[in-house]
Amino acid sequence: MARRTGRQRSQLPTCYYEGYLEKRSFKDKTSRKLWTCLCGNMLFFFNEKRDADYIEKVDLRGMISVTDDSSLDRNLDAARIILKMQDGNIKFTAPNTEARELWKGYILSVSELSVPPSLNLLPGQFHMLQEAVDKETERLKHVDPPEVTSSPYINLQVNFPPCYHSVSRLEAELLLEKECKRGNMLLRPGSKGTSFSVTTRQDHDGAIFSHYRVTGKQEGGFSIDVDNPVPCATLSDVINHLVEKTDGALVPLIIEEEYEKNIFFIRSDNENGEKSVEQALSNPRRSLPPKPDTLKIKTPVRAPTPVEVEEKERETEEDPAAALSQQKKPPVPAPRKFTLSTSTHSATSSTNRDLRSRSHTDPLGQTISELKLKFGQKAKCPE
């Protein structure tokens, strides 16, 4: 194979791990034993350890998963790895199982920026993986991120399903372990800003964790990056697809946060220094005063005028029903008049009327009549 023109080994990022690996992809007809260096988040391949120029490279930003290959090999000490990429799978053969675990650990740590706990390694080896994570995190701070034409991570934040949790790879595994009774699958941010990951936990002679990459398409929607990519319109469709295809074996982890129904506070007693938890009393609802436009203004009662009284009497005489209704009402007492009911008063009144009528015509007759009225009624003269 012709040598690629690229940067020399001295110009590559910091090398975290290196060694011989047999590499075979769908493009290769046979396996090739190459010196492999993990520099930054990329794998560089050299024909020999002493070579300065690499012949191939693999960008781990397009990695989907790293799994063991359990197929038999004539070399019983050899251990195989399957590196799933977006454009295909790459098979590696490590010299032994310890080297395989170290390659898996470094590749996952650098890609996810977290140390995977489910590896068969020694404490010192886990410490080396953590150092690689710290160096890679610091290196990425000084590296410009790649330009992305569309960012579903930013544009579709409001469309997150209820099982979305903003946690890392390690935190997702710990959360699923802790909340295993509520669910065994969650959606989380991916290692890059434009991707997501689905983490699942299942029991089979112990906890088994799996991680699936979900990438956004430039034309819209998402894709589950497996051997046969599964297109989905939304992130909720991603979760629904995994639930349906597993016959409900995968259950989304939904944690409903609880909130207090009452207000509590800590009260301190200044006399004895003791503290007690008390509940704040709720204030009763106060009725608001009515609006100004709804207030009823009472008009003063006006006494009827004589004209109105006369019209009312005329209506009563014309309408018998109105008269009947007036009779039902209690009558208004009229002002009392004092009158004389004796016959003497009646006679006197009639005599007075006669005298007044005569006063204009006969003054002498008026005087005689007055004298008769004055003295004649008391006693009669004998004849």
Order of alpha helices (4+ residues) and beta strands (2+ residues): beta-beta-beta-beta-beta-beta-beta-alpha-alpha-alpha-alpha-beta-beta-beta-beta-beta-alpha-beta-beta-alpha-alpha-alpha-alpha
